[in-house]
Amino acid sequence: MRYRRFGSFDWEVSALGFGCMRLPTLNGGPQSENIDEAQTIRMIRLAIDRGVNYVDTAYPYHNGASEAVLGKALRDGYRARVKLTTKSPVWMIKQAGDFDVHLDTQLKRLGTDHLDYYLLHALNAPRWQSVLSLGVLPRAEAAIKDGRIGSLGFSFHDKYPVFKDILDGYDQWDLCQIQYNYLDIENQAGTRGLKDAAAKGMAVVIMEPLLGGRLSRPPQAVRDVFNSFPVKRTPSDWALQWVWDQPEVSVVLSGMSALDQVEENLESAERSGIHSLTEEEGALIEHVRLMYREKVLVPCTNCGYCLPCPSGVNIPQNFELYNDGFIHNSPAYSRALYSRFLTTAQRANACTQCGECLEKCPQNIAISDELAKVNAVLGEGRPYEKK
């Protein structure tokens, strides 16, 4: 395993961190609370045995089950071998005391008396204002003093100006977690946010390096470009190596859901390094970035924050099929999958436009409007609109 500086801390973090948002499930979909515990524990312990020393979860992952299963995986001495991070569900904090209620619940779930790092989860403009008005930060400082958490940070989903406001609005941040990959250099915090945080001495944790897995399954045209290059890597490895190439990056999280993904990512991490890509390899990624920008219709990362939909619509699945049909120029195939694998309630036309999903979406997607387009193409057989 390769290791990197973790901001201003006096320890080194593994290049690869284990994210616990997409654990293997027995049934019920990718965010089901019915986690395959045996497989999950095997995966997490394998990663730790191979040098991973940073694990990340959050209060709502797998409808609350992720923390509990991770706690089981960290028994038998594994807890002492990692830095443990989870996140405060700030949208559930209605008064300052709620911060402690949720924190204590999470400690119990995880089977530990302290967290190394605690993040205010998925901050955006309104949530940041809520944090300030409810006095959440003094509560967090008290939790640091009493030893329940070691250091405080935040994860982020909004525009760069909001990121800068949060970054500069509190002088005791130790780390932040941002979405970053070769398609998101100008999206959300972007490259500017990455550099701003690192310049303050903060550790920068990267989520969505494969954009919800989409970068590991590129369209054939992108595969052809990769395959024609003298250096041979899988699409996933190209994406990960690009992120690891950035000196400001501390650790890259991967939400792994199968043992082979753990193996592949461990091998990639062992080849990683800062400024390890050549100028030609950087140009290749830039070319691929432009190819993608011409194709993607809905920037959904399949994070699942929009779920459950009150009407039962499987929002990420609809967008994935819709994007894939356009990217691969295979609308008929996407329509067949839409009809075969989505129930009536899960399809786009079941959306009632209630708007509940809008404030939950980290990508600020106009979900109801986009679902109407999905229904037109996949449900009614209309052609894709030109981008």
PEJOTA-V309321 format. One record per backbone hydrogen bond with DSSP energy under -1.0 kcal/mol. CO is the residue of the C=O (numbers start at 1). NH is the residue of the N-H. E is the energy in kcal/mol with one decimal. If there is no record, write none. Layout:
CO/NH/E
CO/NH/E
This chain:
2/15/-2.6
4/13/-2.5
6/9/-2.1
13/4/-2.7
15/252/-2.5
17/254/-1.7
18/56/-2.6
24/36/-2.9
29/32/-1.6
33/35/-1.9
34/26/-2.8
35/37/-1.5
36/40/-2.5
37/41/-2.9
38/42/-1.9
39/43/-2.4
40/44/-2.7
41/45/-2.3
42/46/-2.1
43/47/-2.3
44/48/-2.2
45/49/-2.8
46/50/-1.5
47/52/-2.6
48/51/-1.8
53/83/-2.7
54/18/-2.4
55/85/-1.9
56/20/-2.5
60/63/-1.5
61/66/-1.8
62/65/-1.9
65/69/-2.2
66/70/-2.7
67/71/-2.4
68/72/-1.5
69/73/-2.1
70/74/-1.7
72/75/-1.4
74/79/-2.0
75/78/-1.5
78/81/-1.3
79/82/-1.3
83/55/-2.2
84/116/-1.1
84/117/-2.0
85/57/-1.9
86/119/-2.2
87/59/-1.1
88/90/-2.0
88/121/-2.1
89/92/-2.3
90/93/-1.3
95/98/-2.1
96/99/-1.5
97/101/-1.6
98/102/-2.5
99/103/-2.2
100/104/-2.7
101/105/-1.8
102/106/-2.4
103/107/-2.4
104/108/-1.9
105/109/-2.4
106/110/-2.5
107/112/-2.0
115/150/-2.0
117/86/-1.3
118/153/-2.2
119/88/-3.3
120/155/-2.5
123/157/-2.3
124/128/-2.5
125/129/-1.9
126/130/-1.9
127/131/-2.5
128/132/-2.0
129/133/-2.6
130/134/-2.3
131/136/-2.1
135/139/-1.0
136/140/-2.2
137/141/-2.4
138/142/-2.0
139/143/-1.8
140/144/-1.7
141/145/-2.0
142/146/-2.1
143/148/-1.4
143/149/-1.5
148/115/-2.5
151/118/-2.2
152/174/-2.6
153/120/-2.1
154/177/-2.3
155/123/-2.9
159/163/-1.9
160/164/-2.6
161/165/-1.9
162/166/-2.4
163/167/-2.8
164/168/-2.4
174/203/-2.1
175/154/-1.1
176/205/-3.0
177/156/-1.9
178/207/-2.7
181/184/-1.3
185/191/-2.7
187/190/-1.0
189/193/-2.2
190/194/-2.1
191/195/-2.3
192/196/-2.4
193/197/-2.5
194/198/-2.1
195/199/-2.1
197/202/-1.9
198/201/-1.8
203/176/-2.1
204/250/-2.4
204/251/-1.2
205/178/-2.4
206/253/-3.1
207/180/-2.0
208/211/-1.2
210/215/-2.5
211/214/-1.5
213/216/-1.1
214/217/-1.1
219/223/-2.2
220/224/-2.7
221/225/-1.5
222/226/-2.5
223/227/-3.2
224/228/-1.5
226/229/-1.3
234/238/-2.4
235/239/-2.1
236/240/-2.6
237/241/-2.9
238/242/-1.8
239/243/-1.5
240/244/-2.7
241/245/-1.4
243/246/-1.7
245/275/-2.0
246/249/-1.3
251/206/-2.8
252/17/-3.0
254/19/-2.2
254/256/-1.5
258/262/-1.6
259/263/-2.3
260/264/-2.5
261/265/-2.6
262/266/-2.5
263/267/-2.2
264/268/-2.0
265/269/-2.6
266/270/-1.9
268/271/-1.3
269/272/-1.3
273/276/-1.0
278/282/-2.2
279/283/-2.0
280/284/-1.8
281/285/-2.0
282/286/-2.0
283/287/-2.1
284/288/-2.3
285/289/-2.6
286/290/-1.9
287/291/-1.8
288/292/-2.4
289/293/-2.3
290/294/-1.1
292/295/-2.3
292/296/-2.2
298/300/-2.0
304/307/-1.7
309/312/-1.6
313/315/-1.5
314/318/-2.1
315/319/-2.1
316/320/-2.5
317/321/-2.3
318/322/-2.2
319/323/-3.0
320/324/-2.7
321/325/-2.2
322/326/-1.4
323/327/-3.3
324/328/-2.5
325/330/-2.0
330/334/-2.0
331/335/-2.6
332/336/-2.0
333/337/-2.2
334/338/-2.5
335/339/-2.3
336/340/-2.3
337/341/-2.9
346/314/-1.6
347/350/-2.0
348/351/-1.9
357/361/-1.0
361/364/-1.4
365/367/-2.0
366/370/-2.4
367/371/-2.8
368/372/-1.5
369/373/-1.3
370/374/-2.3
371/375/-2.6
372/376/-1.9
373/377/-2.1
374/378/-3.2
375/379/-1.2
375/380/-2.1
376/382/-2.7
